[in-house]
Amino acid sequence: MKFCSNCAAAVVKRVPPGDNLPRWVCDQCGEIHYQNPRMVVGTVPEHEGRILLCRRAIEPRYGYWTLPAGFMENDETTGQAALRETLEEAGARIELGAPFSMISVPYVNQVHIFYRARLLDLDFKPGEETLEVMLCEEARIPWKEIAFRTVAATLRHWFADRGRGAFAFHAEDILVR
Amino acid sequence: MKFCSNCAAAVVKRVPPGDNLPRWVCDQCGEIHYQNPRMVVGTVPEHEGRILLCRRAIEPRYGYWTLPAGFMENDETTGQAALRETLEEAGARIELGAPFSMISVPYVNQVHIFYRARLLDLDFKPGEETLEVMLCEEARIPWKEIAFRTVAATLRHWFADRGRGAFAFHAEDILVR
């Protein structure tokens, strides 16, 4: 059972007039409670060819390695979200570069966006949601312990692009859980 | 006054433990009701150098011209959202190209993403939220009657890129209302 956040009446899931998808509708106050995908925004922070990785101190994927990233908040831009998450999770100050990857993950209703970034100093340190932070060259990336497939895909694109000497923008989808 | 969608108790706005932003928190069931930006996804549909524009049949900006675009839904990818909105608003079948623009609009908590696209046929027709659809060359774009600044910015980038013979990916922000 779900309730209306405006008037506390019970809501029902049905297709509103003029729509073609079922929504949570409040018959008391008329509000339609839409649900939309969320954006996860992060960075690929680089220093002299090595990439900064964070080991997660939270579920899901506790103990696995990830790029600094997190849910975009209201009242910020994608770039501000990328800077904030990099500072929060890795204590890292960066110069933000271009958007690098955009990966839809529809089975969790998320879109992941990663920016290129350059570390401004080496004074990074784990934030509250991070166990440890390391700078990692390509040969030492712990591919079997990467937390999320969007992170692995982004890292693979980054090293491939570096190998051919040109960074592009990569858009793709991960459709199967 | 706002209510918990899980248990119908009144929620309060405060900073949860370990967080640094105020959230709607339910003290009865413990749920934290996060609010996040929404994605608006659309296309720049082209046919022989002309761009398909839609005149809006709904508020906001009733009667103004826009590119086909709308809120991304759960259970779809950004590309599927772009195809769906182009079909719903303009009745237009397209071949989807590369992502072309990504524009944060933090004062309305939105991120707008437009893809390049090529019309597959000329059998477009206005959908329920559209008054009319037209194919428009650069000299005839109704710049003063464009519904949203993200649409105007995307169109300007498109014609500038076409002018120099190379299409890039454009990321920017519109910070002031």
Interface residues (C-beta under 8 A of the other chain):
Chain A: K2 F3 C4 S5 N6 C7 A8 A10 V11 G18 L21 W24 H33 Y34 Q35 N36 P37 R38 M39 F71 M72 E73 N74 D75 E76 T77 T78 G79 Q80 A98 P99 M102 S104 P106 Y107 N109 V111 I113 E128 F169 A171 D173 L175
Chain B: K2 F3 C4 S5 N6 C7 A8 A10 V11 G18 L21 W24 H33 Y34 Q35 N36 P37 R38 M39 F71 M72 E73 N74 D75 E76 T77 T78 G79 Q80 A98 P99 M102 S104 P106 Y107 N109 V111 I113 E128 F169 A171 D173 L175
